[in-house]
């Protein structure tokens, strides 16, 4: 058991080709990677070659992202999104990932009817069953009708499928200013993924603020102004019994201009902060050699 | 009355949403159709017809149809199972195949592409575990789907009787670790299967979770690998075994033994009044006899 085993990086955080990103992550000591469809489809040789590259890296796929704007549509829009979802699920399976991240819809064409949204999420979960995939539904803080994890959890509960769970993202929790007390109402077995990042200012009052910050200026846990809240969030999840993966989803335009190993080292520093100073995970004891044992 | 009005009054959905009425046929894919045919014949199945355009043979005994599909495009799936025969499809009898298909697609099933050639029957199908197919068939009373695509083998009784009254009892599906609940939800949502409590078991292979079809005419068993055997048990999710219902297990075991069928018989598993398991042939083919009282 490595101290960093429960943490990983998102490929979207790093610039460059997929193999360079994977190498930077393994060199930094990470054991898992959250894959973005963009990194996969743009890979020379296509999806199967990308899957081979991930396998060769030794990194485990934390999950695959991201299906957008799936739920709440009707007619031809719904059918179009079903086609997209099937393509995403096939890629997710091909990459050896067991989790597909689906973000709450931002579409103005999407209904706010919770029964319809739950029905669509249930359909998505059923589509994922034959492929052995779990769907993590995440509330975008600028989602049209679902912008907080509490609402997302209500819908996941209403849909009631064992392979449909919650994806949590600390950025959206802080941006939407959702009270962390609500974490206690979650079932830890139904949290399928936790993505962590912070940002550099306290308030993001408008959806436009949230979108701009989210896409250009996230930072690693411990680097932003919500470190205490982020530590609180992680500790609450740990106390709740969450034992799944944490991945660093850090969209940052500066990091896109830095050498990959520099950014990966910042991620490693963040993982160590969480493991040692927040969660107080014990470092594995060095194995005694046979000669010293005798 | 509109759909909304029904929901408002909380009227429960019909218990058999696809109007299922049993199993029309089960299909094996194999690159060794002769060898598999021999196994089926020792079990009492007779070859009665061949497909008009594909390397496919229909075996029958009593009410049961078993299709052996050796068409190269279809048999290729066996490569992912070490070259062993694979249970590649189950065809469900339903009152309206098109409606059953549409309902499944509406609820998240994946459509399976048709293999039908010119002038051949296009049976609606959805994808099952590991590339298998679930067909929907609504022409089985007045005439059979086999009447269209298959040519009878001359001089063969097209309706060979079943040994000891054997009939389809159900299917056994192997699933991944902690995957039973996903599949239970899938079969409930799409097919209306109901969960059978653990206290209620049939035969001598009680492991896993059991579901019953809404028509009540067959069972569906889900079996996960043992947690301690995970590193050794790398078998992909698949349809694994056919269960055959019989009234008198001992009588059928004796008759099948006389035909050369071997049964698993050791300290932990042996033929009894509740059931029996045939020895695995060709690396993957076995049948489970299950005691089924006369209705």
Interface residues (C-beta under 8 A of the other chain):
Chain A: X86 X122 X123 X124 X125 X126 X127 X129 X130 X132 X161 X162 X163
Chain B: X106 X107 X108 X109 X110 X127 X128 X129 X130 X176 X179 X181 X182 X183 X184 X185 X186 X189 X190 X237
